Amino acid sequence: MGIAEVICYPISIWISSSFSGWPISYYTYCAFSAIVLIVFMIFVYDDPEDDPFISNNELIYLKSFNDTYSTKDTYNVPFCDLMTSTAVWSIIIGFTVYVITVVFILTEAPVFASLILGFDKKNIGLITSISAILEYIVTILSGICADIIIRRKYLKVVNTRKMFMILTTGIPALCMSCIGYFNAIVSMTLLTLSFGCIGSYTTSIMTNIIEVSKERSEVIMGIMSFTGHGAAFIIILLFGMLIQDGNTASQWSLMFRIIAGINLFGMIFFLMFAKAEQLTKSDGNITKQEMKSYKTIKD
């Protein structure tokens, strides 16, 4: 995803500048997405046995995992138990904060850079690409650093996740709270740094899902995806209403401070309630005996 961001932003600027404006760039990516969807529908299957393109060696390798179970089996999901777990909520809120921040930076920061700071489209595309490169680098390096910290036991796993959560949300909160008090160059530098730091969300939030509940990870991911993108839509809608009567520096400073406050809240909640051990059955996990009943792949 990071590589796609690095490539797509300058291409979008080139398309919109060379052809008939921004609409053609949207049509281009929609057409590409449709092609990817068709390929996905043709070549992706629910179970390895149903895939006509898989080799025998690959099938044997996938069956070797004891925790593999068929997607054709159904079982009850303890939503009440999951939704009353503070550890699960720390993940949901953390991811929601991440999505809100990313969507805000990607959709509103270019407008801010153009209308308030006076950057042209080409410079905005270049800066956005640099931000994406920085995010990609932070994503890779944070994962490597976390593995070293955990493997050498410098910190406990949960404290490692919390440390990188500070990088994911704390630094962006600090940077965005300062935007509006400096010149255009410093403001864009702070935005770039904010976007780069959130790349460590994979080390702080995403890996914590498996650590908290391996069997329910897909359920947690579904809930946090719905919550995160829904909240981001509402926040951007409210921000649009905030500036509909004008685009002033004070209005934009207020929006950046709101995003900073959201990041600060997400960081504090995660630091207070995050865990790095499997939840008990009452918290939404399933027992080993239940897991065996779901398996259909036999040795």
Kinemage of the C-alpha trace (Angstrom):
@kinemage 1
@onewidth
@group {chain A} dominant
@subgroup {mainchain}
@vectorlist {calphas} color= white
{ca met a 1} P 0.000 0.000 0.000
{ca gly a 2} L 2.852 2.364 0.791
{ca ile a 3} L 4.419 1.806 -2.626
{ca ala a 4} L 1.049 2.446 -4.285
{ca glu a 5} L 0.755 5.762 -2.471
{ca val a 6} L 4.229 6.805 -3.594
{ca ile a 7} L 3.415 5.998 -7.225
{ca cys a 8} L -0.188 7.177 -7.430
{ca tyr a 9} L 0.121 10.709 -6.073
{ca pro a 10} L 2.500 12.064 -8.746
{ca ile a 11} L 0.592 10.136 -11.432
{ca ser a 12} L -2.633 11.790 -10.266
{ca ile a 13} L -1.045 15.215 -10.517
{ca trp a 14} L 0.276 14.448 -14.005
{ca ile a 15} L -3.097 13.136 -15.202
{ca ser a 16} L -5.053 16.065 -13.816
{ca ser a 17} L -2.565 18.587 -15.235
{ca ser a 18} L -2.221 16.994 -18.675
{ca phe a 19} L -5.843 16.131 -19.377
{ca ser a 20} L -9.225 17.524 -18.409
{ca gly a 21} L -8.693 18.055 -14.697
{ca trp a 22} L -9.226 15.895 -11.625
{ca pro a 23} L -12.192 13.778 -12.866
{ca ile a 24} L -10.051 11.794 -15.329
{ca ser a 25} L -7.722 10.692 -12.513
{ca tyr a 26} L -10.675 9.259 -10.597
{ca tyr a 27} L -11.940 7.453 -13.693
{ca thr a 28} L -8.472 6.001 -14.266
{ca tyr a 29} L -8.191 4.510 -10.802
{ca cys a 30} L -11.791 3.274 -10.862
{ca ala a 31} L -11.075 1.412 -14.112
{ca phe a 32} L -7.916 -0.090 -12.627
{ca ser a 33} L -9.803 -1.119 -9.476
{ca ala a 34} L -12.459 -2.816 -11.613
{ca ile a 35} L -9.751 -4.851 -13.372
{ca val a 36} L -8.210 -5.850 -10.032
{ca leu a 37} L -11.662 -6.869 -8.750
{ca ile a 38} L -12.239 -9.108 -11.766
{ca val a 39} L -8.842 -10.772 -11.304
{ca phe a 40} L -9.568 -11.234 -7.594
{ca met a 41} L -12.953 -12.844 -8.260
{ca ile a 42} L -11.402 -15.278 -10.735
{ca phe a 43} L -8.313 -16.381 -8.847
{ca val a 44} L -9.270 -16.177 -5.139
{ca tyr a 45} L -11.149 -18.973 -3.367
{ca asp a 46} L -12.435 -19.529 0.157
{ca asp a 47} L -10.671 -22.864 0.700
{ca pro a 48} L -7.441 -24.317 -0.680
{ca glu a 49} L -9.245 -27.472 -1.893
{ca asp a 50} L -11.479 -25.370 -4.139
{ca asp a 51} L -8.578 -23.593 -5.841
{ca pro a 52} L -7.839 -25.248 -9.216
{ca phe a 53} L -4.557 -23.357 -9.537
{ca ile a 54} L -2.965 -24.585 -6.313
{ca ser a 55} L -0.281 -27.273 -6.441
{ca asn a 56} L -0.251 -30.428 -4.335
{ca asn a 57} L 2.791 -29.224 -2.424
{ca glu a 58} L 1.061 -25.961 -1.568
{ca leu a 59} L -2.066 -27.808 -0.447
{ca ile a 60} L -0.071 -30.143 1.785
{ca tyr a 61} L 1.768 -27.175 3.261
{ca leu a 62} L -1.473 -25.340 4.086
{ca lys a 63} L -2.978 -28.469 5.631
{ca ser a 64} L 0.040 -28.805 7.889
{ca phe a 65} L -1.175 -25.941 10.059
{ca asn a 66} L -3.163 -27.335 12.968
{ca asp a 67} L -5.169 -24.147 13.451
{ca thr a 68} L -6.507 -24.126 9.890
{ca tyr a 69} L -10.239 -24.547 9.614
{ca ser a 70} L -12.650 -24.326 6.752
{ca thr a 71} L -14.553 -21.169 5.992
{ca lys a 72} L -17.537 -23.357 5.166
{ca asp a 73} L -18.072 -23.998 8.871
{ca thr a 74} L -20.110 -21.522 10.843
{ca tyr a 75} L -20.046 -20.700 14.522
{ca asn a 76} L -21.515 -18.138 16.842
{ca val a 77} L -19.491 -14.995 17.402
{ca pro a 78} L -19.657 -13.688 20.996
{ca phe a 79} L -20.115 -10.041 20.068
{ca cys a 80} L -21.202 -9.084 23.581
{ca asp a 81} L -18.022 -10.514 25.091
{ca leu a 82} L -15.836 -8.850 22.474
{ca met a 83} L -17.532 -5.486 22.811
{ca thr a 84} L -17.129 -5.473 26.594
{ca ser a 85} L -13.373 -6.106 26.440
{ca thr a 86} L -11.307 -2.965 27.050
{ca ala a 87} L -8.368 -4.565 25.219
{ca val a 88} L -10.499 -4.977 22.096
{ca trp a 89} L -11.790 -1.434 22.412
{ca ser a 90} L -8.248 -0.105 22.665
{ca ile a 91} L -7.585 -1.669 19.258
{ca ile a 92} L -10.854 -0.424 17.755
{ca ile a 93} L -10.355 3.128 19.018
{ca gly a 94} L -6.692 3.131 18.015
{ca phe a 95} L -7.504 2.045 14.466
{ca thr a 96} L -10.387 4.513 14.270
{ca val a 97} L -8.020 7.326 15.204
{ca tyr a 98} L -5.558 6.110 12.578
{ca val a 99} L -8.193 6.088 9.809
{ca ile a 100} L -9.530 9.509 10.776
{ca thr a 101} L -6.018 10.954 10.667
{ca val a 102} L -5.114 9.346 7.343
{ca val a 103} L -8.366 10.356 5.647
{ca phe a 104} L -8.084 13.893 6.986
{ca ile a 105} L -4.505 14.306 5.777
{ca leu a 106} L -5.183 12.783 2.363
{ca thr a 107} L -8.395 14.699 1.671
{ca glu a 108} L -8.062 17.978 3.545
{ca ala a 109} L -4.333 18.667 3.749
{ca pro a 110} L -4.008 19.278 -0.032
{ca val a 111} L -6.859 21.788 0.180
{ca phe a 112} L -5.189 23.482 3.132
{ca ala a 113} L -1.852 23.557 1.305
{ca ser a 114} L -3.449 25.100 -1.779
{ca leu a 115} L -5.905 27.600 -0.321
{ca ile a 116} L -4.130 28.670 2.866
{ca leu a 117} L -0.432 27.998 2.273
{ca gly a 118} L -0.422 28.830 -1.444
{ca phe a 119} L 1.237 25.678 -2.858
{ca asp a 120} L 0.462 24.681 -6.449
{ca lys a 121} L -0.739 21.218 -7.488
{ca lys a 122} L 2.639 19.892 -8.589
{ca asn a 123} L 4.313 20.828 -5.310
{ca ile a 124} L 1.425 19.323 -3.353
{ca gly a 125} L 1.769 16.065 -5.286
{ca leu a 126} L 5.513 16.003 -4.643
{ca ile a 127} L 5.102 16.669 -0.920
{ca thr a 128} L 2.401 14.016 -0.645
{ca ser a 129} L 4.680 11.486 -2.339
{ca ile a 130} L 7.476 12.349 0.088
{ca ser a 131} L 5.021 11.836 2.957
{ca ala a 132} L 4.062 8.428 1.577
{ca ile a 133} L 7.733 7.452 1.224
{ca leu a 134} L 8.351 8.471 4.829
{ca glu a 135} L 5.313 6.484 5.996
{ca tyr a 136} L 6.554 3.414 4.108
{ca ile a 137} L 10.019 3.718 5.653
{ca val a 138} L 8.563 4.135 9.145
{ca thr a 139} L 6.328 1.082 8.612
{ca ile a 140} L 9.300 -1.118 7.703
{ca leu a 141} L 11.688 0.234 10.330
{ca ser a 142} L 9.143 0.144 13.150
{ca gly a 143} L 8.470 -3.534 12.461
{ca ile a 144} L 12.169 -4.355 12.472
{ca cys a 145} L 12.769 -2.369 15.659
{ca ala a 146} L 9.796 -3.971 17.423
{ca asp a 147} L 11.051 -7.455 16.557
{ca ile a 148} L 14.490 -6.637 17.952
{ca ile a 149} L 13.050 -5.117 21.125
{ca ile a 150} L 10.782 -8.110 21.762
{ca arg a 151} L 13.299 -10.780 20.769
{ca arg a 152} L 16.027 -9.346 23.000
{ca lys a 153} L 13.496 -8.681 25.774
{ca tyr a 154} L 14.297 -4.996 26.145
{ca leu a 155} L 10.574 -4.407 26.766
{ca lys a 156} L 7.518 -6.560 27.265
{ca val a 157} L 5.359 -7.095 24.195
{ca val a 158} L 2.531 -4.909 25.471
{ca asn a 159} L 4.939 -2.089 26.362
{ca thr a 160} L 6.473 -2.334 22.893
{ca arg a 161} L 3.038 -1.913 21.327
{ca lys a 162} L 2.336 1.053 23.577
{ca met a 163} L 5.672 2.680 22.728
{ca phe a 164} L 4.914 2.524 19.020
{ca met a 165} L 1.384 3.771 19.679
{ca ile a 166} L 2.982 6.942 21.036
{ca leu a 167} L 4.813 7.262 17.718
{ca thr a 168} L 1.593 6.519 15.789
{ca thr a 169} L -0.631 9.043 17.540
{ca gly a 170} L 1.429 11.134 19.969
{ca ile a 171} L 3.800 12.747 17.477
{ca pro a 172} L 1.026 13.523 14.942
{ca ala a 173} L -0.996 15.063 17.780
{ca leu a 174} L 1.933 17.293 18.715
{ca cys a 175} L 2.693 18.258 15.115
{ca met a 176} L -0.876 19.065 14.099
{ca ser a 177} L -1.534 21.080 17.227
{ca cys a 178} L 1.305 23.381 16.123
{ca ile a 179} L 0.133 23.875 12.526
{ca gly a 180} L -1.112 27.397 11.985
{ca tyr a 181} L 1.489 29.028 14.192
{ca phe a 182} L 4.339 28.797 11.676
{ca asn a 183} L 5.041 29.635 8.042
{ca ala a 184} L 4.080 27.478 5.052
{ca ile a 185} L 7.309 25.459 4.926
{ca val a 186} L 7.211 24.532 8.614
{ca ser a 187} L 3.490 23.711 8.418
{ca met a 188} L 4.006 21.315 5.511
{ca thr a 189} L 6.990 19.775 7.288
{ca leu a 190} L 4.809 19.103 10.323
{ca leu a 191} L 2.120 17.560 8.106
{ca thr a 192} L 4.694 15.366 6.372
{ca leu a 193} L 6.082 14.223 9.716
{ca ser a 194} L 2.571 13.456 10.979
{ca phe a 195} L 1.764 11.327 7.943
{ca gly a 196} L 5.090 9.516 8.188
{ca cys a 197} L 4.742 8.625 11.867
{ca ile a 198} L 1.342 6.988 11.487
{ca gly a 199} L 3.074 4.268 9.461
{ca ser a 200} L 3.963 2.591 12.752
{ca tyr a 201} L 0.282 1.666 13.247
{ca thr a 202} L 1.085 -1.782 11.832
{ca thr a 203} L 3.470 -2.365 14.740
{ca ser a 204} L 1.254 -0.903 17.435
{ca ile a 205} L -2.337 -1.693 16.455
{ca met a 206} L -2.508 -4.311 13.706
{ca thr a 207} L -0.169 -6.866 15.273
{ca asn a 208} L -1.933 -6.441 18.604
{ca ile a 209} L -5.101 -7.937 17.104
{ca ile a 210} L -3.495 -11.389 16.807
{ca glu a 211} L -1.928 -11.074 20.244
{ca val a 212} L -5.290 -10.335 21.848
{ca ser a 213} L -7.497 -12.858 20.058
{ca lys a 214} L -6.108 -15.029 17.290
{ca glu a 215} L -9.368 -16.902 16.623
{ca arg a 216} L -11.457 -13.706 16.611
{ca ser a 217} L -8.994 -11.484 14.735
{ca glu a 218} L -11.132 -11.333 11.583
{ca val a 219} L -14.169 -10.262 13.638
{ca ile a 220} L -12.205 -7.532 15.391
{ca met a 221} L -10.805 -6.322 12.065
{ca gly a 222} L -14.309 -6.133 10.614
{ca ile a 223} L -15.621 -4.140 13.557
{ca met a 224} L -12.704 -1.704 13.625
{ca ser a 225} L -12.825 -1.217 9.852
{ca phe a 226} L -16.521 -0.341 10.013
{ca thr a 227} L -16.012 1.945 13.003
{ca gly a 228} L -12.905 3.628 11.643
{ca his a 229} L -14.166 4.439 8.165
{ca gly a 230} L -17.606 5.398 9.442
{ca ala a 231} L -16.113 7.812 11.972
{ca ala a 232} L -13.769 9.257 9.343
{ca phe a 233} L -16.715 9.924 7.012
{ca ile a 234} L -18.599 11.752 9.766
{ca ile a 235} L -15.555 13.805 10.811
{ca ile a 236} L -14.788 14.934 7.247
{ca leu a 237} L -18.468 15.775 6.723
{ca leu a 238} L -18.484 17.914 9.876
{ca phe a 239} L -15.268 19.647 8.821
{ca gly a 240} L -16.843 20.446 5.462
{ca met a 241} L -19.740 22.087 7.263
{ca leu a 242} L -17.279 24.008 9.440
{ca ile a 243} L -15.558 25.725 6.518
{ca gln a 244} L -18.506 26.059 4.153
{ca asp a 245} L -18.811 29.771 4.918
{ca gly a 246} L -15.154 30.457 4.199
{ca asn a 247} L -11.629 29.120 4.306
{ca thr a 248} L -9.731 31.000 6.975
{ca ala a 249} L -6.489 30.069 8.703
{ca ser a 250} L -8.224 30.079 12.088
{ca gln a 251} L -10.832 27.573 10.889
{ca trp a 252} L -8.148 25.236 9.597
{ca ser a 253} L -6.139 25.601 12.806
{ca leu a 254} L -9.233 24.551 14.735
{ca met a 255} L -9.622 21.439 12.567
{ca phe a 256} L -5.987 20.471 13.080
{ca arg a 257} L -6.363 20.901 16.827
{ca ile a 258} L -9.460 18.675 16.783
{ca ile a 259} L -7.532 15.954 14.950
{ca ala a 260} L -4.690 16.391 17.432
{ca gly a 261} L -7.151 15.938 20.305
{ca ile a 262} L -8.585 12.787 18.710
{ca asn a 263} L -5.070 11.350 18.386
{ca leu a 264} L -4.288 12.226 21.985
{ca phe a 265} L -7.450 10.483 23.194
{ca gly a 266} L -6.659 7.360 21.165
{ca met a 267} L -3.118 7.244 22.530
{ca ile a 268} L -4.212 7.605 26.169
{ca phe a 269} L -6.919 4.938 25.813
{ca phe a 270} L -4.481 2.491 24.211
{ca leu a 271} L -1.828 3.129 26.854
{ca met a 272} L -4.357 2.467 29.595
{ca phe a 273} L -6.136 -0.643 28.319
{ca ala a 274} L -4.031 -2.391 25.673
{ca lys a 275} L -2.996 -5.991 26.342
{ca ala a 276} L -0.735 -8.460 24.577
{ca glu a 277} L -2.081 -11.793 25.786
{ca gln a 278} L -4.930 -13.927 24.518
{ca leu a 279} L -8.263 -13.053 26.038
{ca thr a 280} L -10.166 -15.564 28.127
{ca lys a 281} L -13.292 -17.263 26.861
{ca ser a 282} L -15.460 -14.701 28.619
{ca asp a 283} L -13.667 -12.014 26.647
{ca gly a 284} L -14.549 -13.557 23.312
{ca asn a 285} L -12.073 -16.363 22.677
{ca ile a 286} L -12.959 -19.966 21.975
{ca thr a 287} L -11.561 -23.040 23.663
{ca lys a 288} L -9.336 -25.616 21.989
{ca gln a 289} L -12.173 -28.142 22.138
{ca glu a 290} L -14.471 -25.754 20.284
{ca met a 291} L -11.761 -25.047 17.756
{ca lys a 292} L -11.431 -28.759 16.935
{ca ser a 293} L -15.112 -28.921 16.046
{ca tyr a 294} L -14.651 -26.224 13.442
{ca lys a 295} L -11.861 -27.992 11.565
{ca thr a 296} L -12.680 -29.892 8.448
{ca ile a 297} L -9.158 -30.352 7.073
{ca lys a 298} L -7.797 -33.661 8.277
{ca asp a 299} L -4.299 -35.011 7.996
